[in-house]
Amino acid sequence: MAQKELRKLDKKDQDLLNEIDKVANEKVNKKVDSKKDKKTKKDNKPTAKKESWFKGVKSEFKKVRWPNKKEMVKYSIATISFIIFFALFFFAIEGIVYLIKTL
């Protein structure tokens, strides 16, 4: 059917349709080639991913500045005191709300 339609068209239209077909085929071929390239790139990756990941973790742990005992006690006391303060604060707010509702 497409051939019959092409015969009806004049020479310029036929040339234009042929160019469009060529461009479309080139795009399809490029997509297929790029997919092949992606597959080959994935195949070339090193298989030692886990080993390099563990090396990276180890190097990051070496960069960490760990607190000493004195700092640890200081931070622990600060944390516990904040927890107690906010627990008492919210307890007081709940008590006030309870008293207001019962009056």
C-alpha positions in Angstrom: 0.0 0.0 0.0 2.8 2.4 0.8 4.4 1.7 -2.6 1.1 2.7 -4.4 1.0 6.0 -2.4 4.7 6.6 -3.2 3.9 6.2 -6.9 1.1 8.8 -6.7 3.5 11.4 -5.2 5.7 13.4 -7.3 9.5 13.1 -7.3 10.2 15.8 -4.7 7.8 14.2 -2.2 9.3 10.8 -2.7 12.8 12.1 -2.1 11.6 13.9 1.1 9.9 10.7 2.4 13.1 8.7 1.6 15.2 11.2 3.6 12.7 11.0 6.6 13.0 7.2 6.5 16.8 7.4 6.5 16.9 9.8 9.5 14.5 7.6 11.4 16.6 4.5 10.7 19.7 6.3 11.8 18.1 7.2 15.1 17.0 3.7 15.7 20.4 2.4 14.9 22.0 4.9 17.3 19.7 3.8 20.1 20.6 0.2 19.5 24.3 1.0 19.4 24.1 3.1 22.6 22.3 0.2 24.4 25.1 -2.1 23.3 27.7 0.4 24.6 26.0 0.6 28.0 26.0 -3.1 28.3 29.7 -3.3 27.5 30.4 -0.5 30.0 28.6 -2.4 32.8 30.6 -5.5 31.9 33.9 -3.6 32.3 33.2 -2.6 36.0 35.5 -4.1 38.6 34.1 -7.0 40.6 35.7 -5.9 43.8 33.0 -3.4 44.8 32.6 -4.8 48.3 36.3 -4.6 49.1 36.6 -1.0 47.9 33.5 -0.1 49.9 34.9 -1.6 53.1 38.2 0.3 52.4 36.3 3.5 52.1 34.4 2.9 55.4 37.7 2.1 57.1 39.3 5.3 55.9 36.2 7.4 57.0 36.4 5.9 60.5 40.0 6.9 60.7 39.0 10.6 60.0 36.4 10.6 62.9 37.5 12.4 66.1 36.2 10.2 68.8 35.4 11.8 72.2 37.5 11.0 75.2 36.0 9.8 78.6 35.7 13.3 80.1 33.8 14.6 77.0 31.5 11.6 77.0 30.5 12.1 80.6 29.9 15.8 79.9 27.7 15.0 76.8 25.8 12.3 78.7 25.0 14.6 81.6 23.8 17.3 79.2 21.6 14.8 77.4 20.0 13.4 80.5 19.4 16.8 81.9 17.6 18.0 78.7 15.4 14.8 78.8 14.5 15.4 82.4 13.8 19.1 81.8 11.5 18.5 78.8 9.7 15.6 80.6 8.9 17.9 83.5 7.9 20.7 81.1 5.4 18.6 79.2 4.1 17.0 82.4 3.4 20.5 83.7 1.6 21.5 80.5 -0.5 18.4 80.7 -1.3 19.1 84.3 -2.3 22.7 83.5 -4.5 21.6 80.6 -6.2 19.0 82.9 -6.9 21.6 85.5 -8.4 24.0 83.0 -10.7 21.3 81.6 -11.9 20.2 85.0 -12.8 23.7 86.2 
